[in-house]
Amino acid sequence: MLRVGLTGGIGAGKSVVARRLTERGATVIDADVLAREVVERGTPGLEAVVAEFGAQVLTPDGALDRPALGKIVFADDERRRALNAIVHPLVAGRRQELVARAGANAVVVEDIPLLVENGLTSGFPLVLVVHAPEDTRLRRLVADRGMTETDALARIRAQATDDQRRAAADVWIDNSGDVAATYAVVDRLWERRLRPFAANLRAGTRAPRPAHAIIADPDPTWAEQGRRLVERVRRAAGDRAVRVDHTGSTSVPGLAAKDVVDLQVVVEDLPTAAAVADDLVEAGLVRAPDRWWDVDRDGVERDKAMACNADPGRAVNCHIRQRSSPAWRDGLLLRDWLRAHADAVDEYAALKRELAARPHDSVDVYAQTKTPWINEALARAEEWAERTGWRP
């Protein structure tokens, strides 16, 4: 099963995206619908809301008066938190029931308006954010939902900012234009990413990659992408992870690199490493079945586990190392030394481009030809670490 988080600010048009995903074959679970279900007449949820806010939030026939409740909670952060404390656990429980029913082969899209605000993004291998400018959203809320401009603005401002949502987004969907344009974006997303992502997860197969090294210019979003992936892996690994880090070239600002995010998980031993690699399917990664090892600076091979991306839209190598291996420290040392030495970044980038331009039939060959430079750089980094007191 592939679970996808869908979110966006009020009035951004999540329903347009959700509707198209349903048409393409996704199982869409709408948190707003569930939020209504759990506070219908006669439910324990409605009883709890009335106990907290009083009978003023009921209509004459005993149903929840949503506009009356909205005026209370959207103007007061404390009262909104009180409502969320009642409704969110009930919605989460119902959502889990529906996810379980969807089946192992499903693409389950969970439409959650407050996905970012409630810190739920790391629970999904992929997060889609639907966006429209604030003035467009305001116009829609006034025209389509009959809100006053004051109420609409209050609801918009009570939610996450665009910057916060962008930081959480693996896919940013601009829904400021016409519906046909948004449908076209969703169709491409379904065919090129969601459907193959789900198929790769089912098969336990890494998404295809180029056979040879291709060096990309530095991408300022690599750091944010790495942060999101670290959070997902940390959640899936739980207490078994001593630490989880974004390492490798994409973790160094300004360094040209293959467009692959390297992650490192440190665990106590190899059996734990293998178990964590299996469980990273929850983060959208699949275990690499072959035997993997590090070759340290003394030429000693040390076993590790590996997990890689099932997502065709983001290449990831997750190295899971036991605490006793020196390789995890070397990875962090090289990263931090490069971050502190712009001249070394330029030197390494030039080497990468030169090696990638040579004829080679596999990424492994490219990686092996970098080894002498890396070993020499680690020697320089050790001197820097001793001088500065660096510790991982």
Secondary structure, DSSP 8 states (H G I E B T S, - for coil): -EEEEEEE-TTS-HHHHHHHHHHHT-EEEEHHHHHHHTTSTTSHHHHHHHHHH-GGGB-TTSSB-HHHHHHHHTT-HHHHHHHHHHHHHHHHHHHHHHHHHH-TT-EEEEE-TTTTTTT-GGGSSEEEEEE--HHHHHHHHHHHH---HHHHHHHHHTS--HHHHHHH-SEEEE-SS-HHHHHHHHHHHIIIIIHHHHHHHHHT------SS---B---TTHHHHHHHHHHHHHHHHGGG-SEEEEESGGGSTT--B-SEEEEEEEESSHHHHHHHHHHGGGGTEEE--S-EEEE-TTS-EEEEEEEEE--TTSEEEEEEEETT-THHHHHHHHHHHHHT-HHHHHHHHHHHHHHHHS--S-HHHHHHHHHHHHHHHHHHHHHHHHHHT---
